[in-house]
Amino acid sequence: MSSRDSNSLVLTMDDHELVADHFAGVKVRWVASKIANPTQPGLYHPAQPERRFYRLTFHKRHRQLITDEYLPHVVRVGKEIRTRNRQRKLFTNSPKMWSHINFEHPATFETMGLDPAKKKDIIDDLVTFTESREFYSRIGKAWKRGYLLYGPPGTGKSTMIAAMANLLNYDVYDLELTAVKDNTELRKLLIETTSKSIIVIEDIDCSLDLTGQRKKNQKWLSDEERDGKQTEKEIAGGVGGGSSRVTLSGLLNFIDGLWSACGGERLIVFTTNYVEKLDPALIRRGRMDKHIELSYCSFEAFKVLARNYLKLDEEEGDDHPMFATVERLMKEMKITPADVAENLMPKSPLDDADTCLSRLILAMEEAKEAAEMEREVAAARKLVEEKEKKVVGMVNGSPENGVAPH
Ligand SMILES: Nc1ncnc2c1ncn2[C@@H]1O[C@H](COP(=O)(O)OP(=O)(O)OP(=O)(O)O)[C@@H](O)[C@H]1O
């Protein structure tokens, strides 16, 4: 039997069935029982459901152990199982409210092309976070952690968020800031998020005007605001374009104050392709606790992808004859994990590992040539520009720019 919105099996006990359990060397017995409701259904008394319960029996000398340790243990493990089995959700914000679909992204850290040491560091950090409820409460900090994922497009930022959610069994709230009307709406949406969730703001550099300056394109400002009746500070950092007026300060307030007060186990993840564009206030430690750079594919990361995509066995997976060429090329040019993945993907049922690796090598060689060509063109252009400057300098007679005519 499966629960309403989950694919996992749910086992139940039959009436009067007995199940034995052992805890700290003590044997206990659970029996499923029920009591029929004594009231007869009638016109004014609709039929009441029977009362179902579990009877626990154990030797009386273990009473303290059972009440102090065993029962809390059962409750805790039960909650863990429920969390593990529940169907997770992907929420997106349509105007004013969250709507959701089932979250079924298959990415895991195992399948991610990432250096093993970096992978371990991130997994350890996440697992430590989830196990630190008491630590956070002892030091008086809200049980939350901020991650900043940055790097070029196609390096796995979104994939990593899915892997995080799958590792921790969290829901994902994908917050599109440009669809949020103002700070009040932002606050409302964030209060509605539940515990054990990841709140994601992708491409944060595109979502907020993080320079703290007014954007030139201020279509969303009313005439009053444009006339300066609202202070510069109030609107600074508002979302450009669209009709959103979420501000940087609104977002910071939420991260520091309100959200912290919500309690519960939450991660917030920002992603960006341009970390240097972000306001330092937004990403300082304490707000974004862990900064993770996702970059071009390393040889170690390639090996993970190759093993997964090409179904290489253990031996081949580490030392295929074509790997040496890939390793050499990776030192000479940059390729994103997304491009590696795309080239390793079989394009026909006849494609075997060698075909896919040859395709990758060809793509890398072509990209390397194109990059070299681009470099040569750029160098030639620079040379021409410098020569032009010199000529202009000579014509103008400026000693700084060229040789002054006598
Ligand atoms: N490190 C990786 N490991 C495995 N697959 C990856 C990795 N990086 C990228 N991919 C593959 O490339 C595709 C695009 O990756 P993803 O969307 O995660 O990149 P991104 O960094 O979020 O890009 P963008 O900045 O454009 O949003 C994914 O569907 C995935 O299949």
PDBQT file of the ligand as one rigid body, heavy atoms in Angstrom, charges set to zero:
ROOT
HETATM    1  N1  LIG A 501      28.807  19.282 -12.442  1.00  0.00    +0.000 N 
HETATM    2  C1  LIG A 501      27.903  18.639 -13.187  1.00  0.00    +0.000 A 
HETATM    3  N2  LIG A 501      27.691  17.314 -13.042  1.00  0.00    +0.000 NA
HETATM    4  C2  LIG A 501      26.794  16.667 -13.814  1.00  0.00    +0.000 A 
HETATM    5  N3  LIG A 501      26.058  17.241 -14.762  1.00  0.00    +0.000 NA
HETATM    6  C3  LIG A 501      26.226  18.564 -14.942  1.00  0.00    +0.000 A 
HETATM    7  C4  LIG A 501      27.140  19.321 -14.159  1.00  0.00    +0.000 A 
HETATM    8  N4  LIG A 501      27.103  20.593 -14.571  1.00  0.00    +0.000 NA
HETATM    9  C5  LIG A 501      26.201  20.646 -15.546  1.00  0.00    +0.000 A 
HETATM   10  N5  LIG A 501      25.671  19.435 -15.786  1.00  0.00    +0.000 N 
HETATM   11  C6  LIG A 501      24.679  19.091 -16.825  1.00  0.00    +0.000 C 
HETATM   12  O1  LIG A 501      24.456  20.261 -17.593  1.00  0.00    +0.000 OA
HETATM   13  C7  LIG A 501      23.100  20.697 -17.547  1.00  0.00    +0.000 C 
HETATM   14  C8  LIG A 501      23.057  22.181 -17.179  1.00  0.00    +0.000 C 
HETATM   15  O2  LIG A 501      23.557  22.347 -15.864  1.00  0.00    +0.000 OA
HETATM   16  P1  LIG A 501      22.962  23.364 -14.792  1.00  0.00    +0.000 P 
HETATM   17  O3  LIG A 501      21.636  23.880 -15.254  1.00  0.00    +0.000 OA
HETATM   18  O4  LIG A 501      23.013  22.726 -13.467  1.00  0.00    +0.000 OA
HETATM   19  O5  LIG A 501      24.035  24.521 -14.895  1.00  0.00    +0.000 OA
HETATM   20  P2  LIG A 501      24.007  25.953 -14.212  1.00  0.00    +0.000 P 
HETATM   21  O6  LIG A 501      25.377  26.204 -13.692  1.00  0.00    +0.000 OA
HETATM   22  O7  LIG A 501      22.877  26.056 -13.266  1.00  0.00    +0.000 OA
HETATM   23  O8  LIG A 501      23.750  26.874 -15.478  1.00  0.00    +0.000 OA
HETATM   24  P3  LIG A 501      23.119  28.373 -15.508  1.00  0.00    +0.000 P 
HETATM   25  O9  LIG A 501      24.080  29.282 -14.833  1.00  0.00    +0.000 OA
HETATM   26  O10 LIG A 501      23.007  28.639 -16.995  1.00  0.00    +0.000 OA
HETATM   27  O11 LIG A 501      21.780  28.291 -14.839  1.00  0.00    +0.000 OA
HETATM   28  C9  LIG A 501      22.417  19.853 -16.489  1.00  0.00    +0.000 C 
HETATM   29  O12 LIG A 501      21.192  19.401 -16.955  1.00  0.00    +0.000 OA
HETATM   30  C10 LIG A 501      23.347  18.689 -16.256  1.00  0.00    +0.000 C 
HETATM   31  O13 LIG A 501      22.923  17.591 -17.005  1.00  0.00    +0.000 OA
ENDROOT
TORSDOF 0
